[in-house]
Amino acid sequence: MRQVLLLLLISLFLPVLAIGQVPQKFSYQAAVRNTDGSIMANQQVDLKVILRKATLDGDIVYQENHNLTTSAQGIIAVEVGGGQNPTGNFALTPWSEGIFIQLDIKKASDASFVTLGVSQILSVPYALHAGNAIQGDAVQGQTVVHNGNAWAASSRMSVNLNTVEILPEEGRNPEEPLFSVRNSEGLLVFAVYESGTRVYVGAEEGLKGNRGGFAVGGFSDQIKDGEVDYLTIYPDKVQFNILQPTGKGKGNRGGFAVGGFSDQTKGITHNFFTLKSDSAKFTLTDDPAKGNRGGFAVGGFSDQTKEYANYLTVDSEVTTILNNLNADGDVNIQGDVLTGGNIGSLPIVDIEGNRYETVTIGNQIWMKQNLRTSTLNDGSVLDPSSVAFNPAAETAPEVYGKLYGQFAISDALCPTGWHIPTIIEWEQLFWTVGGPNWAMNAYSLTAGLLDNSGLWTGGDIIPTNTSGFTAVPGGFGDYYAPNWIYNDFKFSGYFWSADGVTAYQIDNNGGVNQLLDAGGIQTPSFSVRCVKNSANQ
């Protein structure tokens, strides 16, 4: 019997690609000859591949068998990791600890295997090493990060078909950025926090090629000549560069515009809007061209037709605001103030989050809407027998509000800083709207208090709401356990005073009537209006 001699051993670490996962095979070739040097051609042989750890005779970490037929040149080729009867897990081979490969071979006519030799694998395919190093299970989209000990799957950055997401870990410091970009000095340039995004500006104006710490440019061919930044943020200012049209193009509607396709020329010297650390400045030009609607204009959404309105227009002569103007701070005006309506005040919100418009009448500030909370300021909830909502008002709860029984009346009903008006405060309102003889002047007093949007039914007093109080006909309710009965809806409004005994009936027929001992025996439920506390309350 001829001995088998492995004269030439060629180990080629060529990863076998497997789409969607790390490959767990490598190719191995060897040329086999008989001991006399003749080629062992076209013969069936059994090959046993053994992987040992750390040394020539180290622990066996993996073993597999192959049934092969040599080629005409005596070549055998196998894919280690894809053999028969495997012992151990090839994917868990500890490549970083040093692996030795042992080959045992047996011809079909031989009774036992012959060890051809043991040699160290000196070069490990990166894909095998990385695949073995990744710890734990993973789901689609996860990426791999090093946790200090090994590579592990993580959801901190998720890569899916159409999106890349940055996902924070639970318990993280919310003051640290979710995503950041740093410059060569390690300083933050751009950062995304849980509460917003910040661009950190640190550029100095005047340096060659410098375009500010943050810049938004127009479309270009990526060359430096003729390129314009439309928005540039410097440490001390924000600059808009606006293209000055060469002609009176159709559709031009004001001197302030951002962006737009242009010829990228440098002949722009006029700043329409300049923002500095101490001021914001609009520089306007007079232009009688067709379509010009002021130096600066803000319009409403439209269907792209010409029938649109400008809510804010600023030109060289006048500033026009079409809708409400709200200011949280002081408003200082050097000239005259001319109004065509009532002077209002800022809205307020109750403990349940309900929002109420307010109005200044004389030296009092009133809610323009009926109260509709069921929760006191201390968080306690009113008993169902003390507060009710008329089902007939279901389509407009913010208009009619709720009805409150005698025992629910307390200042804790109103938002903080507000209270239910006293009899004196009600009469002060009537005096302001109806004059010193308001009790004798029911028509003008009542007309000035009543909402004039068409809610009132019957009566001969035409509502004008000149005061802005906006009284609505919410009616009243009586509680007969377990049911409520409602009356006078859309005919009268009933409003409690602070004592929980006196109330006022207002309607467009009988005017204003004081109801003494309104609680009585039946304990009816009325509407509530709140008035703002004065400086000494």
C-alpha positions as CSV (number, residue, x, y, z in Angstrom):
1,M,0.0,0.0,0.0
2,R,1.3,3.4,-0.9
3,Q,1.6,6.0,1.9
4,V,-0.2,9.3,1.3
5,L,2.0,12.3,1.3
6,L,0.8,15.9,1.5
7,L,3.5,17.5,-0.5
8,L,1.9,20.9,-1.1
9,L,-0.6,22.6,1.3
10,I,-2.3,25.8,0.1
11,S,-4.7,27.4,2.5
12,L,-6.7,30.2,0.9
13,F,-8.8,32.3,3.3
14,L,-11.5,33.3,0.8
15,P,-14.8,34.1,2.5
16,V,-17.8,32.5,1.1
17,L,-20.4,35.2,0.7
18,A,-23.8,34.8,2.3
19,I,-26.2,37.7,1.6
20,G,-27.7,39.3,4.8
21,Q,-25.3,37.7,7.3
22,V,-21.6,37.5,8.2
23,P,-19.9,34.6,6.1
24,Q,-18.9,31.6,8.3
25,K,-16.7,29.6,5.9
26,F,-13.3,29.8,4.2
27,S,-11.8,27.9,1.3
28,Y,-8.9,25.5,1.6
29,Q,-6.9,23.7,-1.1
30,A,-4.2,21.1,-1.0
31,A,-2.2,19.0,-3.5
32,V,-1.9,15.3,-2.5
33,R,0.8,12.8,-3.8
34,N,1.8,9.3,-3.0
35,T,5.1,8.7,-1.0
36,D,6.8,7.9,-4.3
37,G,6.0,11.4,-5.6
38,S,3.3,10.3,-8.1
39,I,0.1,12.4,-8.3
40,M,-2.9,10.9,-6.5
41,A,-5.2,11.6,-9.4
42,N,-9.0,11.0,-9.5
43,Q,-9.1,9.0,-6.3
44,Q,-11.7,9.1,-3.5
45,V,-10.4,10.2,-0.2
46,D,-11.9,11.0,3.2
47,L,-10.5,14.2,4.9
48,K,-10.9,15.2,8.5
49,V,-10.4,18.9,9.4
50,I,-9.6,19.6,13.0
51,L,-9.2,23.1,14.5
52,R,-7.1,23.3,17.7
53,K,-6.8,26.3,20.1
54,A,-3.5,28.0,21.1
55,T,-1.0,25.2,20.4
56,L,-0.2,22.2,18.1
57,D,-1.9,19.8,20.5
58,G,-4.3,22.3,22.1
59,D,-8.0,21.7,22.8
60,I,-10.1,20.8,19.8
61,V,-12.6,23.6,19.2
62,Y,-14.1,22.3,15.9
63,Q,-14.0,19.2,13.7
64,E,-15.7,18.2,10.5
65,N,-15.4,15.5,7.7
66,H,-15.3,15.7,3.9
67,N,-15.8,13.0,1.2
68,L,-13.7,14.1,-1.7
69,T,-12.4,13.1,-5.1
70,T,-9.0,14.4,-6.1
71,S,-8.6,16.2,-9.4
72,A,-6.4,15.0,-12.3
73,Q,-3.6,17.0,-10.7
74,G,-4.3,15.5,-7.3
75,I,-5.9,18.7,-5.9
76,I,-8.5,18.7,-3.2
77,A,-10.6,21.7,-2.3
78,V,-12.9,22.1,0.7
79,E,-14.9,24.9,2.4
80,V,-14.0,24.7,6.1
81,G,-17.1,25.3,8.0
82,G,-19.3,23.5,5.6
83,G,-18.3,19.9,6.2
84,Q,-20.2,16.8,7.4
85,N,-20.7,15.5,11.0
86,P,-19.4,18.7,12.6
87,T,-18.3,18.7,16.2
88,G,-18.4,22.1,17.9
89,N,-19.7,25.5,16.6
90,F,-17.6,26.9,13.8
91,A,-19.2,30.4,14.3
92,L,-17.8,30.5,17.9
93,T,-14.2,29.7,16.9
94,P,-11.9,32.0,19.1
95,W,-9.7,33.3,16.2
96,S,-8.1,35.9,18.4
97,E,-6.6,33.2,20.7
98,G,-4.6,31.5,17.8
99,I,-6.0,28.6,15.8
100,F,-4.0,25.5,14.5
101,I,-5.4,23.4,11.7
102,Q,-4.8,19.6,11.6
103,L,-5.6,17.5,8.5
104,D,-6.2,13.8,8.7
105,I,-6.6,11.8,5.4
106,K,-7.7,8.3,4.4
107,K,-8.0,6.6,1.0
108,A,-11.0,4.4,0.4
109,S,-8.9,1.3,0.7
110,D,-7.3,2.3,4.0
111,A,-8.7,1.3,7.4
112,S,-7.7,4.4,9.4
113,F,-6.8,8.1,9.0
114,V,-3.2,9.4,8.7
115,T,-2.3,12.8,10.2
116,L,-0.6,14.8,7.5
117,G,0.4,17.6,9.8
118,V,-0.6,20.5,12.0
119,S,0.1,24.2,11.2
120,Q,-1.0,27.5,12.6
121,I,-3.5,29.7,10.8
122,L,-1.6,33.0,10.6
123,S,-4.2,35.1,8.7
124,V,-7.9,35.1,9.7
125,P,-10.6,36.4,7.4
126,Y,-11.8,39.7,8.9
127,A,-15.4,38.8,8.3
128,L,-15.0,35.6,10.4
129,H,-13.2,37.4,13.2
130,A,-15.8,40.3,13.3
131,G,-18.7,37.8,13.1
132,N,-17.3,35.8,16.0
133,A,-16.7,39.0,18.0
134,I,-20.3,40.4,17.8
135,Q,-22.1,39.4,20.9
136,G,-25.8,38.8,21.4
137,D,-28.8,38.6,19.2
138,A,-29.7,41.5,16.8
139,V,-32.8,42.8,14.9
140,Q,-33.1,44.3,11.5
141,G,-31.6,47.8,11.3
142,Q,-29.3,47.6,14.4
143,T,-25.7,48.6,14.1
144,V,-22.6,47.3,15.9
145,V,-20.7,49.3,18.6
146,H,-17.9,48.3,21.1
147,N,-19.1,48.2,24.7
148,G,-15.6,48.1,26.1
149,N,-15.2,44.3,26.1
150,A,-16.6,43.2,22.7
151,W,-18.6,44.2,19.7
152,A,-22.3,44.1,20.3
153,A,-25.6,44.9,18.5
154,S,-27.1,48.3,19.4
155,S,-30.2,50.4,18.6
156,R,-28.4,53.7,19.3
157,M,-28.2,54.1,15.6
158,S,-30.7,52.3,13.5
159,V,-30.4,51.9,9.7
160,N,-33.5,50.9,7.9
161,L,-34.7,50.9,4.3
162,N,-35.6,54.6,4.0
163,T,-34.4,56.2,7.3
164,V,-31.4,56.5,9.6
165,E,-32.4,57.1,13.2
166,I,-30.4,58.2,16.3
167,L,-32.1,56.6,19.4
168,P,-31.1,57.6,22.9
169,E,-30.7,55.0,25.6
170,E,-33.0,55.2,28.7
171,G,-31.7,57.1,31.7
172,R,-29.3,59.2,29.6
173,N,-28.4,62.8,30.6
174,P,-30.9,65.0,28.6
175,E,-28.3,67.8,28.6
176,E,-25.9,65.8,26.4
177,P,-26.5,65.9,22.6
178,L,-28.1,63.0,20.8
179,F,-26.0,63.7,17.7
180,S,-23.0,66.1,17.4
181,V,-20.4,67.3,15.0
182,R,-17.1,68.6,16.4
183,N,-14.3,70.5,14.7
184,S,-10.6,69.6,14.7
185,E,-10.2,71.2,18.2
186,G,-12.9,69.1,19.7
187,L,-15.4,72.0,19.9
188,L,-19.1,71.5,19.2
189,V,-20.1,72.8,15.8
190,F,-23.6,71.2,15.4
191,A,-25.6,69.4,18.0
192,V,-29.1,67.8,18.2
193,Y,-30.5,67.8,21.8
194,E,-33.8,66.2,23.0
195,S,-35.2,69.8,23.3
196,G,-33.9,71.1,19.9
197,T,-31.1,71.7,17.5
198,R,-28.2,74.1,17.9
199,V,-25.6,75.4,15.5
200,Y,-22.5,76.8,17.4
201,V,-21.0,79.7,15.5
202,G,-17.3,80.5,16.0
203,A,-16.1,81.9,12.7
204,E,-14.4,85.3,12.3
205,E,-15.5,87.6,9.5
206,G,-12.9,88.6,7.0
207,L,-11.0,85.4,6.6
208,K,-10.5,84.2,3.0
209,G,-13.3,81.9,2.0
210,N,-15.0,82.3,5.4
211,R,-18.8,82.3,5.1
212,G,-19.9,82.5,8.7
213,G,-20.4,79.8,11.3
214,F,-23.5,78.6,9.6
215,A,-24.6,79.4,6.0
216,V,-27.4,78.5,3.6
217,G,-26.4,79.0,0.0
218,G,-28.1,78.9,-3.4
219,F,-27.8,76.3,-6.1
220,S,-24.6,76.5,-8.0
221,D,-22.0,74.6,-10.0
222,Q,-19.9,74.3,-6.8
223,I,-17.3,76.8,-7.9
224,K,-16.2,79.7,-5.6
225,D,-16.7,82.5,-8.1
226,G,-20.1,84.0,-8.1
227,E,-21.4,81.8,-5.2
228,V,-23.8,83.6,-2.8
229,D,-24.9,82.7,0.7
230,Y,-28.5,83.7,1.2
231,L,-28.4,83.2,5.0
232,T,-25.3,83.6,7.0
233,I,-25.0,83.4,10.8
234,Y,-21.9,85.1,12.4
235,P,-21.1,85.4,16.1
236,D,-22.3,89.0,16.2
237,K,-25.0,89.1,13.5
238,V,-27.4,87.3,11.1
239,Q,-27.2,88.4,7.5
240,F,-29.6,87.8,4.6
241,N,-28.3,88.5,1.1
242,I,-31.2,89.2,-1.2
243,L,-30.9,89.3,-5.0
244,Q,-31.9,92.6,-6.4
245,P,-33.9,91.8,-9.6
246,T,-32.6,93.4,-12.8
247,G,-36.1,94.0,-14.0
248,K,-39.6,94.5,-12.5
249,G,-40.5,90.8,-12.7
250,K,-44.0,89.6,-12.5
251,G,-44.9,88.3,-9.0
252,N,-42.5,90.6,-7.1
253,R,-44.3,91.6,-3.9
254,G,-42.1,93.5,-1.5
255,G,-38.5,94.2,-0.8
256,F,-37.9,91.2,1.6
257,A,-37.4,87.8,0.2
258,V,-35.2,84.8,1.0
259,G,-33.6,82.6,-1.7
260,G,-34.7,82.2,-5.2
261,F,-32.7,81.2,-8.3
262,S,-30.3,83.9,-9.5
263,D,-27.3,84.6,-11.6
264,Q,-25.1,84.6,-8.5
265,T,-23.7,88.1,-9.2
266,K,-22.0,90.1,-6.5
267,G,-23.6,93.4,-7.3
268,I,-25.9,93.4,-4.2
269,T,-25.2,96.1,-1.7
270,H,-28.7,96.7,-0.2
271,N,-29.7,94.8,2.9
272,F,-33.4,94.6,3.3
273,F,-33.3,92.9,6.6
274,T,-30.4,93.0,9.2
275,L,-30.4,91.3,12.5
276,K,-27.8,92.3,15.1
277,S,-27.3,91.6,18.8
278,D,-29.0,94.9,19.7
279,S,-31.5,95.5,16.9
280,A,-33.6,94.1,14.1
281,K,-33.8,96.4,11.1
282,F,-36.0,96.5,8.0
283,T,-34.8,98.8,5.2
284,L,-37.6,99.5,2.8
285,T,-37.8,100.9,-0.7
286,D,-40.7,102.7,-2.4
287,D,-41.6,100.9,-5.6
288,P,-44.8,101.8,-7.5
289,A,-44.4,98.8,-9.8
290,K,-47.4,96.6,-10.5
291,G,-47.9,94.0,-7.8
292,N,-45.9,95.8,-5.1
293,R,-47.6,95.6,-1.8
294,G,-45.3,97.3,0.7
295,G,-41.7,97.0,1.7
296,F,-42.5,93.9,3.8
297,A,-45.6,91.8,3.7
298,V,-46.8,88.6,5.3
299,G,-49.8,86.9,3.6
300,G,-52.2,84.1,4.3
301,F,-52.4,80.7,2.7
302,S,-54.4,80.7,-0.5
303,D,-55.3,78.5,-3.5
304,Q,-52.6,80.4,-5.4
305,T,-55.1,82.9,-6.8
306,K,-54.8,86.6,-6.6
307,E,-57.6,86.8,-4.0
308,Y,-55.4,86.8,-0.9
309,A,-54.9,89.1,2.1
310,N,-51.8,90.5,3.7
311,Y,-51.9,90.1,7.5
312,L,-48.9,92.3,8.1
313,T,-47.7,95.0,5.7
314,V,-44.9,97.5,6.4
315,D,-44.1,100.3,4.0
316,S,-42.5,103.8,4.3
317,E,-45.7,105.4,5.6
318,V,-47.8,102.9,7.6
319,T,-47.7,99.5,9.3
320,T,-51.0,97.5,8.9
321,I,-51.9,94.5,11.0
322,L,-55.0,92.7,9.7
323,N,-55.6,90.3,12.7
324,N,-54.8,90.3,16.5
325,L,-51.6,91.8,17.9
326,N,-50.4,90.0,21.1
327,A,-47.5,91.2,23.2
328,D,-46.3,89.5,26.5
329,G,-44.2,92.6,27.5
330,D,-44.8,96.3,27.5
331,V,-46.0,98.2,24.4
332,N,-44.5,101.7,24.3
333,I,-46.1,104.1,21.8
334,Q,-44.9,107.7,21.2
335,G,-47.8,108.8,19.1
336,D,-51.6,108.6,19.4
337,V,-53.5,105.3,19.8
338,L,-56.7,105.1,17.8
339,T,-59.0,102.1,18.2
340,G,-62.1,101.0,16.4
341,G,-63.1,98.5,19.1
342,N,-62.6,97.3,22.6
343,I,-59.2,97.1,24.4
344,G,-58.7,93.5,25.3
345,S,-56.1,91.7,27.4
346,L,-54.2,88.4,27.2
347,P,-56.2,85.1,27.4
348,I,-56.1,83.0,30.6
349,V,-56.1,79.2,31.2
350,D,-57.9,77.3,34.1
351,I,-56.6,74.2,35.9
352,E,-58.1,71.9,33.3
353,G,-56.4,73.7,30.4
354,N,-59.5,75.5,29.2
355,R,-58.6,78.8,27.5
356,Y,-60.6,82.0,28.0
357,E,-60.5,85.3,26.1
358,T,-60.5,88.4,28.3
359,V,-61.5,92.1,27.9
360,T,-60.7,95.3,29.7
361,I,-63.8,97.3,30.7
362,G,-63.0,100.5,32.5
363,N,-60.4,99.6,35.2
364,Q,-61.6,95.9,35.4
365,I,-60.5,92.9,33.4
366,W,-63.2,90.3,32.8
367,M,-63.4,86.9,31.2
368,K,-65.3,87.1,27.9
369,Q,-66.5,83.5,28.2
370,N,-68.4,81.5,30.8
371,L,-66.4,79.3,33.1
372,R,-66.3,75.6,32.1
373,T,-64.1,73.8,34.6
374,S,-65.2,71.1,37.0
375,T,-62.0,71.1,39.0
376,L,-61.0,73.6,41.8
377,N,-57.5,75.1,41.9
378,D,-56.5,72.7,44.7
379,G,-57.2,69.8,42.3
380,S,-60.4,68.6,43.9
381,V,-63.3,67.8,41.6
382,L,-66.8,69.2,42.1
383,D,-69.7,66.9,43.0
384,P,-71.9,66.1,40.0
385,S,-74.9,67.7,41.9
386,S,-73.0,71.0,41.9
387,V,-72.0,71.5,38.3
388,A,-73.7,70.6,35.1
389,F,-73.4,71.1,31.3
390,N,-76.6,71.7,29.4
391,P,-76.8,69.1,26.6
392,A,-78.4,71.7,24.4
393,A,-75.1,73.6,24.4
394,E,-73.1,70.6,23.3
395,T,-72.1,72.1,19.9
396,A,-70.5,75.1,21.6
397,P,-69.3,74.3,25.1
398,E,-66.6,77.0,24.9
399,V,-69.5,79.6,24.3
400,Y,-72.0,78.6,27.0
401,G,-69.8,77.1,29.6
402,K,-71.1,75.1,32.6
403,L,-73.7,75.8,35.3
404,Y,-72.8,75.9,39.0
405,G,-74.9,75.3,42.1
406,Q,-74.8,77.6,45.2
407,F,-72.5,75.3,47.1
408,A,-69.8,75.3,44.4
409,I,-69.3,79.0,44.5
410,S,-65.9,80.0,45.7
411,D,-62.9,81.9,44.3
412,A,-61.1,78.5,43.9
413,L,-63.2,78.0,40.8
414,C,-61.4,80.7,39.0
415,P,-57.9,80.6,37.6
416,T,-55.1,81.8,39.9
417,G,-55.2,85.6,40.2
418,W,-58.9,85.8,39.4
419,H,-62.1,85.6,41.5
420,I,-65.9,85.5,41.3
421,P,-67.1,89.2,41.2
422,T,-68.8,90.8,44.3
423,I,-72.0,92.7,44.1
424,I,-69.9,96.0,44.1
425,E,-67.8,94.7,41.2
426,W,-70.9,93.8,39.2
427,E,-72.4,97.3,39.7
428,Q,-69.1,98.9,38.8
429,L,-69.3,97.0,35.5
430,F,-72.9,98.2,34.9
431,W,-71.9,101.8,35.8
432,T,-69.0,101.7,33.3
433,V,-71.2,100.3,30.5
434,G,-74.5,102.1,31.2
435,G,-73.4,105.2,33.0
436,P,-74.2,106.7,36.4
437,N,-78.0,106.0,35.8
438,W,-77.5,102.5,34.6
439,A,-80.4,101.2,36.6
440,M,-82.7,103.6,34.7
441,N,-81.0,103.0,31.3
442,A,-81.7,99.3,30.8
443,Y,-81.7,99.4,27.0
444,S,-78.2,100.8,26.4
445,L,-76.7,98.9,29.4
446,T,-78.1,95.5,28.2
447,A,-77.3,96.1,24.5
448,G,-73.7,96.8,25.4
449,L,-73.4,93.6,27.5
450,L,-75.0,91.1,25.2
451,D,-73.2,89.0,22.6
452,N,-74.1,90.3,19.1
453,S,-73.3,87.1,17.1
454,G,-77.0,86.0,16.9
455,L,-77.2,83.7,19.9
456,W,-80.1,85.6,21.6
457,T,-83.8,84.7,20.8
458,G,-86.8,87.0,21.1
459,G,-86.8,90.4,23.0
460,D,-86.7,93.9,21.7
461,I,-83.2,95.0,22.8
462,I,-80.8,94.7,19.9
463,P,-77.4,93.4,21.2
464,T,-74.3,95.6,20.3
465,N,-71.7,94.2,22.7
466,T,-70.0,97.6,22.7
467,S,-68.4,96.7,26.1
468,G,-66.9,93.4,24.9
469,F,-68.4,91.5,27.9
470,T,-70.2,89.1,25.5
471,A,-73.0,87.8,27.7
472,V,-74.6,84.6,26.3
473,P,-78.0,83.1,27.0
474,G,-76.9,80.0,28.9
475,G,-80.1,79.7,31.0
476,F,-80.1,77.9,34.3
477,G,-80.5,74.4,35.7
478,D,-82.2,72.7,38.7
479,Y,-80.9,69.4,40.1
480,Y,-83.6,66.9,41.2
481,A,-81.6,63.8,42.0
482,P,-80.6,62.1,40.0
483,N,-81.6,64.4,37.1
484,W,-81.0,67.9,35.9
485,I,-83.8,70.2,34.4
486,Y,-82.7,73.1,32.2
487,N,-84.6,76.3,31.5
488,D,-84.3,79.7,29.6
489,F,-81.5,78.4,27.3
490,K,-81.0,81.0,24.5
491,F,-83.4,83.4,26.3
492,S,-81.6,84.5,29.5
493,G,-78.2,84.5,31.1
494,Y,-77.8,84.1,34.9
495,F,-74.5,85.0,36.6
496,W,-73.5,84.3,40.2
497,S,-71.9,86.9,42.6
498,A,-69.2,86.0,45.1
499,D,-71.6,85.5,48.0
500,G,-73.3,82.5,46.4
501,V,-76.7,84.1,47.2
502,T,-77.1,87.0,44.9
503,A,-77.2,86.6,41.1
504,Y,-77.9,88.7,38.0
505,Q,-80.3,87.9,35.2
506,I,-79.5,89.5,31.8
507,D,-81.7,89.2,28.8
508,N,-82.8,91.2,25.7
509,N,-86.3,91.7,27.0
510,G,-86.2,92.7,30.7
511,G,-82.6,94.0,30.8
512,V,-80.5,93.5,34.0
513,N,-82.3,92.2,37.1
514,Q,-80.7,91.5,40.5
515,L,-81.9,88.2,42.0
516,L,-81.8,88.3,45.8
517,D,-81.6,85.0,47.7
518,A,-81.0,83.3,44.4
519,G,-80.1,80.1,46.1
520,G,-83.5,79.8,47.7
521,I,-85.0,76.3,48.3
522,Q,-84.4,74.8,44.8
523,T,-80.7,75.8,44.6
524,P,-80.6,76.6,40.9
525,S,-77.3,76.5,39.0
526,F,-76.1,79.6,37.1
527,S,-73.1,80.6,34.9
528,V,-69.9,82.0,36.4
529,R,-67.7,84.9,35.0
530,C,-64.4,85.6,36.7
531,V,-62.8,89.1,37.1
532,K,-59.1,89.7,37.6
533,N,-57.7,90.5,41.0
534,S,-56.8,94.1,41.6
535,A,-53.3,95.1,42.7
536,N,-54.3,95.1,46.4
537,Q,-56.1,91.7,46.3
